[in-house]
Amino acid sequence: MAEKRDLLGGPPATINVGLEVFADTLQELGFPVVQVDWRPSAGGDHRLTDLLSRLEQSGDSNAEGTN
């Protein structure tokens, strides 16, 4: 495992999840950045997320029964 002092020994490497403007700004400043295009499931709709979760669990149960 890396020592704490090693973490500050070089330039920061950034993984940006979300708004690309943050990654763009860091890149303009010369920092290495990886942009991840992540969005909350179901667009953040909690009701729809719950329904999708139930469907997924139902699908898992069905898959187990076919073996």
C-alpha positions in Angstrom: 0.0 0.0 0.0 1.3 3.5 -0.9 2.6 5.6 1.9 0.9 8.9 2.6 3.9 10.8 1.6 3.9 9.0 -1.8 0.5 10.4 -2.6 1.8 13.9 -2.7 5.0 13.0 -4.6 3.6 13.7 -8.1 0.9 15.6 -9.9 -2.7 14.7 -9.0 -4.5 12.3 -11.2 -8.2 12.9 -11.3 -11.3 10.8 -12.1 -14.2 13.1 -12.7 -17.7 11.7 -12.4 -20.4 14.1 -13.4 -20.1 17.6 -14.9 -17.5 17.7 -17.6 -16.7 21.3 -16.9 -14.6 20.2 -13.9 -12.6 17.8 -16.1 -12.2 20.5 -18.8 -10.8 23.0 -16.3 -8.3 20.6 -14.9 -7.2 19.5 -18.4 -6.7 23.2 -19.3 -4.5 23.5 -16.3 -2.4 20.5 -17.5 -3.6 17.9 -15.1 -4.4 14.3 -16.2 -8.1 13.7 -16.0 -10.4 10.7 -16.8 -14.0 11.7 -17.4 -16.6 9.1 -16.5 -20.0 9.5 -18.1 -22.2 8.4 -15.1 -25.8 9.2 -14.5 -28.0 8.0 -11.7 -30.2 5.0 -12.6 -33.6 6.0 -13.9 -32.5 9.6 -14.2 -32.6 9.9 -10.4 -36.3 9.1 -10.2 -36.5 7.1 -6.9 -39.8 5.5 -7.7 -38.6 4.2 -11.0 -35.3 3.1 -9.5 -37.2 1.0 -6.9 -39.3 -0.6 -9.7 -36.2 -1.4 -11.8 -34.6 -2.9 -8.7 -37.6 -5.1 -8.1 -37.6 -6.2 -11.8 -33.9 -7.1 -11.6 -34.4 -9.1 -8.4 -37.4 -10.9 -10.1 -35.2 -11.6 -13.1 -32.4 -13.1 -10.8 -35.0 -15.4 -9.2 -36.2 -16.5 -12.6 -32.7 -17.2 -13.8 -32.0 -19.3 -10.7 -35.0 -21.5 -11.4 -34.0 -22.3 -14.9 -30.7 -24.0 -14.0 
